[in-house]
Amino acid sequence: MMIRVTPRISLDESELQEEFVRASGPGGQHVNKTETAVQLRFDVAASPNIPDDVKARLARLAGSRMTAAGVLILSGDSYRSQMRNREDVRERLIDLIRDASVPPKIRRKTKPTYGSQQRRLEGKAKRSEVKQGRRGPAGD
């Protein structure tokens, strides 16, 4: 089954590896015997469905969640239900890939307008006059 991320990017469900582990934190006896936390692994480097430029941006966005081998590891234990944690982790993966699929805007150099330059210089001149007015007589 394919998971649609963007119109041009889809992930095959077989590319995702999910492991269920015991969640940390409070919860009494129930938390000690249920495996509700999810650890999702996605091999970005080996995925044929993600373009190279998106892979590079994804690696930068993922930061420490990406291993040196190019495997993205996401953990989820926010909810008490295994299914909710699983859905949450998958949504976070999709959001991360969507963010990485947007190419950065190219910065174009601009010059300040002539009017803004004049206003800046007029402001500096006024400030200079104010400060000169605070000076005392020259001989003191």
C-alpha positions, 0 to 999 in steps of 0.5 A: 500500500502506498502512503501519499505524501505530496502529489509527486512523492509516495512512500511504500508501506513496506519501507517503514519498519515499526517496532513497539516498545514499552513507554517510559513514565508514569502509568502504574501496572498497566505501563509495565506490561504493554508496549504502546510506544512506537519506534518508526524507522525509515531508510531515507538513503535507500528509498527510491521514492524520494528525490535526491534534493529532498533527501538532502533537505530531509537530512538537514531537517531531521538532525540527530533523528537521522543516523549516519547510514541515512535511517530516520528514526522517530519515536512516539509515546505521547498517547496511551494507545498503540494505534494513536502513537503509530498514527502520530509517528506516521503523521510526523514523518509525512510532515517532515517529508512535506517540509523537506519537499519545499525548495528554499526560496532563492534570495535576490539581492536588493538595494535600498531605494533612493528615498529610504537612503535620503530618509536615513541620512536626514535622520542621522543629521537631525540626531547629530544636531540634537547631540551637538546642542547638548555640548557645552561651551568649547572653553570649559 
